[in-house]
Amino acid sequence: MRAVVQRVSQASVCVAGQICGAIGRGLLVLLGVGKNDSRQDALLLADKIINLRIFDDEHGLMNLSLLETQGEMLVVSQFTLFGDCRKGRRPSYSTAAPPGEAEELYELFIREIRQRQIPVATGKFQAMMDVALTNHGPVTLLLDTKK
């Protein structure tokens, strides 16, 4: 699984002009599922993200996690994270998981976050979405369970 994790002051996602998910201070996670990903990848990535020490402590050092700051998370599915642009000009998505498999692992990831008592908002799987955010820092990280 791949994730682009952004520390945000606020973020929201709209489908057809309607807000379907919004958060205040926390993390925006753009989540991609690959065809070789498993339940273990979803659980590993969820644990990794909520424990990343990327929030400032009282000394201004990034020593606190989402769990410790009681922040929120907005999770947005994004298969394009598996776009391969090495050949030609049109990305190939051959390594992205088929929609049914991807949605299952996407939902598992979200359930795992919620089980840790973190407020989670989401986009709509397979929908055309507009994402708005204020990246705080800015802090943006790329995570891949296969690397």
C-alpha atoms as an extended CHARMM CRD file, in Angstrom:
* protein
*
       147  EXT
         1         1  MET       CA              0.0000000000        0.0000000000        0.0000000000  PROA      1               0.0000000000
         2         2  ARG       CA              1.0770000000        3.5360000000       -0.6250000000  PROA      2               0.0000000000
         3         3  ALA       CA              0.1390000000        6.6830000000        1.2210000000  PROA      3               0.0000000000
         4         4  VAL       CA              0.8070000000       10.3620000000        0.8900000000  PROA      4               0.0000000000
         5         5  VAL       CA              0.4760000000       11.7190000000        4.4280000000  PROA      5               0.0000000000
         6         6  GLN       CA              0.0530000000       15.4510000000        4.9370000000  PROA      6               0.0000000000
         7         7  ARG       CA             -0.0570000000       17.2100000000        8.2890000000  PROA      7               0.0000000000
         8         8  VAL       CA             -2.9630000000       19.6380000000        8.0230000000  PROA      8               0.0000000000
         9         9  SER       CA             -4.6470000000       22.4670000000        9.8950000000  PROA      9               0.0000000000
        10        10  GLN       CA             -7.8380000000       21.4770000000        8.0730000000  PROA      10              0.0000000000
        11        11  ALA       CA             -8.8950000000       19.3380000000        5.1280000000  PROA      11              0.0000000000
        12        12  SER       CA            -12.0970000000       18.3920000000        3.3470000000  PROA      12              0.0000000000
        13        13  VAL       CA            -13.2950000000       16.2940000000        0.4380000000  PROA      13              0.0000000000
        14        14  CYS       CA            -16.3140000000       16.9790000000       -1.7890000000  PROA      14              0.0000000000
        15        15  VAL       CA            -18.2340000000       14.7420000000       -4.1680000000  PROA      15              0.0000000000
        16        16  ALA       CA            -20.5530000000       16.4210000000       -6.6860000000  PROA      16              0.0000000000
        17        17  GLY       CA            -20.1460000000       19.7420000000       -4.8650000000  PROA      17              0.0000000000
        18        18  GLN       CA            -21.1440000000       18.3390000000       -1.4650000000  PROA      18              0.0000000000
        19        19  ILE       CA            -18.7060000000       17.9390000000        1.4410000000  PROA      19              0.0000000000
        20        20  CYS       CA            -18.6030000000       14.2710000000        2.3930000000  PROA      20              0.0000000000
        21        21  GLY       CA            -15.6870000000       14.4530000000        4.8300000000  PROA      21              0.0000000000
        22        22  ALA       CA            -13.8780000000       17.1900000000        6.7460000000  PROA      22              0.0000000000
        23        23  ILE       CA            -11.3860000000       17.4460000000        9.6000000000  PROA      23              0.0000000000
        24        24  GLY       CA             -9.5800000000       20.0560000000       11.6280000000  PROA      24              0.0000000000
        25        25  ARG       CA             -6.0100000000       19.5390000000       12.8750000000  PROA      25              0.0000000000
        26        26  GLY       CA             -4.6270000000       16.1540000000       11.9060000000  PROA      26              0.0000000000
        27        27  LEU       CA             -3.5970000000       14.1270000000        8.8830000000  PROA      27              0.0000000000
        28        28  LEU       CA             -4.8460000000       13.8910000000        5.3230000000  PROA      28              0.0000000000
        29        29  VAL       CA             -4.0190000000       10.4210000000        3.9910000000  PROA      29              0.0000000000
        30        30  LEU       CA             -4.2150000000        9.7570000000        0.2530000000  PROA      30              0.0000000000
        31        31  LEU       CA             -4.3100000000        5.9470000000        0.1550000000  PROA      31              0.0000000000
        32        32  GLY       CA             -3.4830000000        3.6680000000       -2.7760000000  PROA      32              0.0000000000
        33        33  VAL       CA             -3.8370000000       -0.1140000000       -2.8100000000  PROA      33              0.0000000000
        34        34  GLY       CA             -1.6380000000       -2.3100000000       -4.9980000000  PROA      34              0.0000000000
        35        35  LYS       CA             -2.5990000000       -5.6540000000       -6.4740000000  PROA      35              0.0000000000
        36        36  ASN       CA             -0.0560000000       -7.4670000000       -4.2630000000  PROA      36              0.0000000000
        37        37  ASP       CA             -1.2220000000       -5.8180000000       -1.0370000000  PROA      37              0.0000000000
        38        38  SER       CA             -2.7700000000       -7.7910000000        1.8180000000  PROA      38              0.0000000000
        39        39  ARG       CA             -4.5280000000       -7.3110000000        5.1410000000  PROA      39              0.0000000000
        40        40  GLN       CA             -1.0970000000       -7.1650000000        6.7400000000  PROA      40              0.0000000000
        41        41  ASP       CA             -0.1670000000       -4.1490000000        4.5900000000  PROA      41              0.0000000000
        42        42  ALA       CA             -3.3240000000       -2.2930000000        5.6910000000  PROA      42              0.0000000000
        43        43  LEU       CA             -2.7130000000       -3.0210000000        9.3710000000  PROA      43              0.0000000000
        44        44  LEU       CA              0.9880000000       -2.1570000000        9.1700000000  PROA      44              0.0000000000
        45        45  LEU       CA              0.3410000000        1.1310000000        7.3820000000  PROA      45              0.0000000000
        46        46  ALA       CA             -2.4400000000        2.1560000000        9.7760000000  PROA      46              0.0000000000
        47        47  ASP       CA             -0.1850000000        1.5470000000       12.7710000000  PROA      47              0.0000000000
        48        48  LYS       CA              2.7310000000        3.3520000000       11.1510000000  PROA      48              0.0000000000
        49        49  ILE       CA              0.7230000000        6.4520000000       10.2680000000  PROA      49              0.0000000000
        50        50  ILE       CA             -1.0030000000        6.9690000000       13.6140000000  PROA      50              0.0000000000
        51        51  ASN       CA              2.3270000000        6.5990000000       15.4180000000  PROA      51              0.0000000000
        52        52  LEU       CA              4.4200000000        8.8620000000       13.1570000000  PROA      52              0.0000000000
        53        53  ARG       CA              6.0140000000       11.5300000000       15.3180000000  PROA      53              0.0000000000
        54        54  ILE       CA              5.3040000000       14.5200000000       13.0690000000  PROA      54              0.0000000000
        55        55  PHE       CA              3.4630000000       16.9310000000       15.3730000000  PROA      55              0.0000000000
        56        56  ASP       CA              5.2670000000       19.5790000000       17.3950000000  PROA      56              0.0000000000
        57        57  ASP       CA              5.8280000000       19.2000000000       21.1200000000  PROA      57              0.0000000000
        58        58  GLU       CA              6.0350000000       22.1390000000       23.5420000000  PROA      58              0.0000000000
        59        59  HSD       CA              9.5860000000       22.8470000000       22.2880000000  PROA      59              0.0000000000
        60        60  GLY       CA              8.5920000000       23.0000000000       18.6120000000  PROA      60              0.0000000000
        61        61  LEU       CA             10.1690000000       19.6050000000       17.8140000000  PROA      61              0.0000000000
        62        62  MET       CA              8.3210000000       16.9310000000       15.8580000000  PROA      62              0.0000000000
        63        63  ASN       CA              8.0150000000       14.4270000000       18.7010000000  PROA      63              0.0000000000
        64        64  LEU       CA              4.2800000000       13.7650000000       18.9400000000  PROA      64              0.0000000000
        65        65  SER       CA              2.0250000000       11.3810000000       17.0290000000  PROA      65              0.0000000000
        66        66  LEU       CA             -1.5850000000       11.6890000000       15.9240000000  PROA      66              0.0000000000
        67        67  LEU       CA             -2.5320000000        9.4990000000       18.8860000000  PROA      67              0.0000000000
        68        68  GLU       CA             -0.7700000000       11.8140000000       21.3230000000  PROA      68              0.0000000000
        69        69  THR       CA             -2.2350000000       15.0150000000       19.8590000000  PROA      69              0.0000000000
        70        70  GLN       CA             -5.7630000000       13.6390000000       19.5870000000  PROA      70              0.0000000000
        71        71  GLY       CA             -5.8870000000       14.7890000000       15.9770000000  PROA      71              0.0000000000
        72        72  GLU       CA             -8.2520000000       13.6960000000       13.2450000000  PROA      72              0.0000000000
        73        73  MET       CA             -7.6930000000       11.8530000000        9.9710000000  PROA      73              0.0000000000
        74        74  LEU       CA             -9.2010000000       12.2790000000        6.5190000000  PROA      74              0.0000000000
        75        75  VAL       CA             -8.6750000000        9.2110000000        4.3200000000  PROA      75              0.0000000000
        76        76  VAL       CA             -9.1190000000        9.5400000000        0.5600000000  PROA      76              0.0000000000
        77        77  SER       CA             -8.6940000000        6.5840000000       -1.8130000000  PROA      77              0.0000000000
        78        78  GLN       CA             -6.3030000000        7.3310000000       -4.6600000000  PROA      78              0.0000000000
        79        79  PHE       CA             -5.4060000000        4.5440000000       -7.0800000000  PROA      79              0.0000000000
        80        80  THR       CA             -3.2720000000        6.9790000000       -9.0800000000  PROA      80              0.0000000000
        81        81  LEU       CA             -0.5310000000        6.5270000000       -6.4480000000  PROA      81              0.0000000000
        82        82  PHE       CA              0.2100000000        3.3380000000       -8.4070000000  PROA      82              0.0000000000
        83        83  GLY       CA              0.5450000000        5.1690000000      -11.7140000000  PROA      83              0.0000000000
        84        84  ASP       CA              3.7280000000        4.1380000000      -13.5400000000  PROA      84              0.0000000000
        85        85  CYS       CA              4.9990000000        6.9610000000      -15.7510000000  PROA      85              0.0000000000
        86        86  ARG       CA              8.2690000000        5.4010000000      -16.8970000000  PROA      86              0.0000000000
        87        87  LYS       CA              7.0790000000        4.6020000000      -20.4360000000  PROA      87              0.0000000000
        88        88  GLY       CA              5.2090000000        6.9180000000      -22.7370000000  PROA      88              0.0000000000
        89        89  ARG       CA              3.0620000000        9.7860000000      -21.5930000000  PROA      89              0.0000000000
        90        90  ARG       CA              0.0350000000        7.9920000000      -20.2370000000  PROA      90              0.0000000000
        91        91  PRO       CA              0.4570000000        6.4390000000      -16.7710000000  PROA      91              0.0000000000
        92        92  SER       CA             -0.0780000000        2.7070000000      -16.4950000000  PROA      92              0.0000000000
        93        93  TYR       CA             -2.1470000000        1.5350000000      -13.5390000000  PROA      93              0.0000000000
        94        94  SER       CA             -1.4460000000       -2.1760000000      -14.0020000000  PROA      94              0.0000000000
        95        95  THR       CA             -0.0370000000       -2.5320000000      -10.4700000000  PROA      95              0.0000000000
        96        96  ALA       CA             -3.1020000000       -0.9870000000       -8.7840000000  PROA      96              0.0000000000
        97        97  ALA       CA             -5.4750000000       -3.4400000000       -7.1340000000  PROA      97              0.0000000000
        98        98  PRO       CA             -8.8280000000       -4.1270000000       -8.8160000000  PROA      98              0.0000000000
        99        99  PRO       CA            -11.5930000000       -1.9660000000       -7.2880000000  PROA      99              0.0000000000
       100       100  GLY       CA            -13.2130000000       -4.7520000000       -5.2260000000  PROA      100             0.0000000000
       101       101  GLU       CA             -9.9450000000       -5.7950000000       -3.5860000000  PROA      101             0.0000000000
       102       102  ALA       CA             -8.8160000000       -2.2050000000       -3.1240000000  PROA      102             0.0000000000
       103       103  GLU       CA            -12.0490000000       -1.1710000000       -1.4250000000  PROA      103             0.0000000000
       104       104  GLU       CA            -11.8220000000       -4.0800000000        1.0110000000  PROA      104             0.0000000000
       105       105  LEU       CA             -8.3220000000       -3.0580000000        2.1450000000  PROA      105             0.0000000000
       106       106  TYR       CA             -9.2620000000        0.6470000000        2.1580000000  PROA      106             0.0000000000
       107       107  GLU       CA            -12.1690000000       -0.1300000000        4.5140000000  PROA      107             0.0000000000
       108       108  LEU       CA             -9.9370000000       -2.3340000000        6.6990000000  PROA      108             0.0000000000
       109       109  PHE       CA             -7.4330000000        0.5300000000        7.0020000000  PROA      109             0.0000000000
       110       110  ILE       CA            -10.2300000000        2.9010000000        8.0950000000  PROA      110             0.0000000000
       111       111  ARG       CA            -11.6270000000        0.4020000000       10.6350000000  PROA      111             0.0000000000
       112       112  GLU       CA             -8.1700000000       -0.0480000000       12.1330000000  PROA      112             0.0000000000
       113       113  ILE       CA             -7.7790000000        3.7200000000       12.5870000000  PROA      113             0.0000000000
       114       114  ARG       CA            -11.2290000000        4.0160000000       14.1720000000  PROA      114             0.0000000000
       115       115  GLN       CA            -10.4720000000        1.1770000000       16.5870000000  PROA      115             0.0000000000
       116       116  ARG       CA             -7.7050000000        3.4020000000       17.9800000000  PROA      116             0.0000000000
       117       117  GLN       CA            -10.3510000000        6.0380000000       18.8420000000  PROA      117             0.0000000000
       118       118  ILE       CA             -9.1600000000        8.4660000000       16.1670000000  PROA      118             0.0000000000
       119       119  PRO       CA            -11.9150000000       10.4890000000       14.4920000000  PROA      119             0.0000000000
       120       120  VAL       CA            -11.8950000000        9.5530000000       10.7990000000  PROA      120             0.0000000000
       121       121  ALA       CA            -13.6000000000       11.2370000000        7.8620000000  PROA      121             0.0000000000
       122       122  THR       CA            -13.4650000000        9.7460000000        4.3700000000  PROA      122             0.0000000000
       123       123  GLY       CA            -14.0030000000       10.4440000000        0.7490000000  PROA      123             0.0000000000
       124       124  LYS       CA            -16.1790000000        8.1970000000       -1.4120000000  PROA      124             0.0000000000
       125       125  PHE       CA            -14.4560000000        5.1870000000       -2.9330000000  PROA      125             0.0000000000
       126       126  GLN       CA            -14.2130000000        5.3460000000       -6.7650000000  PROA      126             0.0000000000
       127       127  ALA       CA            -15.8370000000        8.7870000000       -6.9350000000  PROA      127             0.0000000000
       128       128  MET       CA            -14.4860000000       11.9170000000       -8.5820000000  PROA      128             0.0000000000
       129       129  MET       CA            -13.4970000000       14.0200000000       -5.5840000000  PROA      129             0.0000000000
       130       130  ASP       CA            -12.2490000000       17.5340000000       -4.8800000000  PROA      130             0.0000000000
       131       131  VAL       CA             -9.8310000000       17.6660000000       -1.9530000000  PROA      131             0.0000000000
       132       132  ALA       CA             -9.0190000000       20.9170000000       -0.1470000000  PROA      132             0.0000000000
       133       133  LEU       CA             -6.3980000000       21.2650000000        2.5690000000  PROA      133             0.0000000000
       134       134  THR       CA             -4.1380000000       23.5640000000        4.4780000000  PROA      134             0.0000000000
       135       135  ASN       CA             -0.8240000000       21.7330000000        4.7640000000  PROA      135             0.0000000000
       136       136  HSD       CA              0.6730000000       22.7000000000        8.1290000000  PROA      136             0.0000000000
       137       137  GLY       CA              4.4440000000       23.0660000000        8.0170000000  PROA      137             0.0000000000
       138       138  PRO       CA              4.3150000000       22.0020000000        5.2500000000  PROA      138             0.0000000000
       139       139  VAL       CA              4.8190000000       18.3790000000        6.2230000000  PROA      139             0.0000000000
       140       140  THR       CA              4.2670000000       15.7330000000        3.5300000000  PROA      140             0.0000000000
       141       141  LEU       CA              5.5140000000       12.1380000000        3.6950000000  PROA      141             0.0000000000
       142       142  LEU       CA              5.4290000000        9.2290000000        1.2480000000  PROA      142             0.0000000000
       143       143  LEU       CA              4.9420000000        5.7470000000        2.7160000000  PROA      143             0.0000000000
       144       144  ASP       CA              5.0330000000        2.4060000000        0.9000000000  PROA      144             0.0000000000
       145       145  THR       CA              4.6360000000       -0.9250000000        2.7030000000  PROA      145             0.0000000000
       146       146  LYS       CA              6.7920000000       -2.6320000000        0.0680000000  PROA      146             0.0000000000
       147       147  LYS       CA              9.7960000000       -0.3270000000        0.5670000000  PROA      147             0.0000000000
